[in-house]
Structures are given as structure tokens and as C-alpha cells.
Amino acid sequence: MFVIEKVRIEGLWDHKSIEFICDKNFNFLIGENGTGKTTIINLIAAVLLVDFEKLDKIPFKEVSIYLRKDKERKKAICDRCKKTKR
């Protein structure tokens, strides 16, 4: 099973960038109400599950999730393009 090694989110809510390295055993997201903890978890889940409906609801520019399984490494990237009018 792959584990999340690192998460990088650029342009969250169009202005915040976040990067954190994950421990292989357990991790905590700590912050006051309304600071985006649940949004970050939802964004990670949406990228890994390829949930386009959820991804469309969260404003971000790019999400990179680095995964590791023993010596094998993979990276999931979700890059958002701006919607254009037709």
C-alpha cells in the first residue's frame, strides 16, 4: 500500500500555498475553526479518488501528492485550468 509522503498545494483559495511532509505512522492537522483543515483533507481525497465534482468546488491552482511504497515512489498531480466562456 502506498503512503502519502508529502503534499503541496498551490493557490488554495487563490492565494495560499501549503506544503507539508507526512509521517509514515500518523499525522495531525491542527488549527482554529475555519482555517481550512477539512478543505485540505477533502482536496487530498478528491485528487486521489479523481473526484471531479469535489475538485470543481475547491478553489486551487495545483495539488501535488507524493506517494511512497517501500522504495517505489509516485506523484499524483492535479493542475487546475481556468474555465473559459464559450
TADA-V593027 format. One line per field, one symbol per residue. psi: psi as a letter, one per 30 degrees, with the letter a starting at -180 (. if undefined). A space follows every 50 residues. Layout:
psi=???
//
This chain:
psi=kklkekkkkkhkggfkkkkkkkkfellkjkllkgfgeeeeeeeeeeeefh ieeeeffkjlekkkjkkkjcfkklkkkjkkkkklk.
//
